Amino acid sequence: MKKITLLSIAVLLGLLQACNTKIDTKKEDLKTDKNDLNEIFPKGEKGSKEFFTGNAYNIGLVDADSLLTTAVGNVYFEPGARSNWHSHPAGQILIITDGIGYHQIEGQAIEIIKKGSVVKCPPNVRHWHGASPEVGLQQLYIVPNTEKGIVNWQEAVTDEVYTKTE
């Protein structure tokens, strides 16, 4: 019994030490050259000017179907590119795989997003997302419950809104 207790304490101490490791991220570590993005997936097709400001490229990875009822894709935003305001009937999840950009839910402050950020967009809530002015952004999007609909596109995000990163 004592062997199990000592082993349990040793494992617990090891886990605590691992969880206590501090990651030192300096502001200069967040800077990157806009051409340094590592593309995981092909760039895809250029997004319509009807739905995007600037150059954004989309490729579908998992098509919505009746079995999974989930759409997954990748969007690459060149610096300064962004989506229009839009909403998703069942919400959306964004996983940022490279670069630096912005995300905003209507009525809230703009959030800076970067590689490793995960963003949950609630159902039927207006929001937009895109790259920073200097650095591109690459994101995976997940749209669940596609039987409810996929996206409702709205008006373009103005330059005044886009540059308001307090």
N, C-alpha and C positions, 0 to 999 in steps of 0.2 A: 504493500500500500504506500509506503514511504517513497519507493522508487517512482511510482506513478505520480505522486504529488510533486516530487522534485523535478521530474520530467515536465509536468504541466507548468510549473513555475518557470522553468528554463524557456519553454516554448512561448509563454506569455511575455516574458521579458524580451525575447527576440522580436516578437510582433510589435510590442510597444516601441522598441528602438527603431524598427523599420517605419512605423507610422509617424515617428517624431522627426524623421529626416526632413530638413528644411531645403526647399528648392530655392536657390538664389537667382531670381529673375530681375535683371537690371533693365532700366528703360531702354538702354542702347541695344539690348538683346532683342527687343521687339521690332527694331528697325530692320528692314530687309529691302533689297533691290526689287523693284517691281517685276524684273525679268527672272528672278530667282525662284518663282513658284514651281514646285515639283508637281507636275500633272500626274495624277493617279490613273485617270480615265481619259479617253480621247476628248478633245475639246468640244466636239459636237457641232450642232447647227447654231448659227447666229440667231439670237432672239429678235423678235419683231420690235420695231420702233414703236409699235402700238402698246407694248407692255414694258419696255425697258428704255432707260436713258443711257446712252453710251453703248459700248460693246459688251454684250453678255452672251455666253454660249452655253447651250443646254444639251445634255445627252441623257436619254432615259435609260435606266439600268434594269428596272423591274417595272413592266407594264401593269397597269391596273387590270385585274381580272376578277372573276367571281369566286375564285378559290382563296386567294390571299387578300383581296380587297385593299391592297396597299400599293402605292406608286413610289418608286425610289429613283432618283436621278442625281446628276452632278451638274452644277452650274459654275462656270468660270467667268468672273467679272473682271474686266480690265480696269485699271485705275480710273476712278470717277464714275464707273458704271453702276447702275442701281435699278432695282425693279420699281414698277409703279406701286402705288398703294394697292393692296389686295387682301383677300381673306380666303379661308378654307373652311368649308362646312364642317369638317371633322378635325380641324387643326392641322398643324404641321410641326415637324421637328427638323432643325437644321444642325448639321455637324460640320464644323469648319475644319477643313483638312489642310489649308495653307493660306497665308496672306493675312491682311488686316482689313477690316471693314466695319460697317455700321448696321445696326438693326434697331428699328423703332416700332413700338406698339403705339397706336394713336393715343394721344393724351399723356404719354410718358416721355421721359428723357431718352435721347439717343444712347444706345449701348454700344460700346466698342467691342467688336468680336475679333478673335484671332484664332490661329491654329489651336485646336483642342477645345474651343468653346462649343457648348451645346445649348441650343436655344429652343424653347417650347413656345409655339405660337398657339394660343387657345382657339377653339372653334369659333368661327364667325367674328373674329376680331381683326380689324384693319391694322395692317402693318406693312413695312417695307424693309428691304435689306440690300446691301451692295458693298462694293469696294470703297476703301478710303481714296482720297484724291491722288495720293502718291503711290499706293501699293495695291496690287490686285487682290482678289479674294477667290478662293475655291471652296465650294460647299457641297455637301451631300444633303439632299432634301428627302424627307419621308412624309408621305401624305397617307394617313390611315383611313380606313372605312370609306373607300372611294365610291361605294354605292350611294353615299350621301352627296357626292359631287367632289370635284377636285379643287378648282380655284375660281374665284370671282374677281376679275381684274377691274380696277378703277383708274382714277386719274394719275398722271405723272407726279412724282415728288418734285416740288419746286427746288431751285438752287438755294433759296432762302431756308427752307426746311433742312435740306441736305447739309448745309454748312453750319448748322446750329448745334455743334457738338460741345456743349458747355463743359 
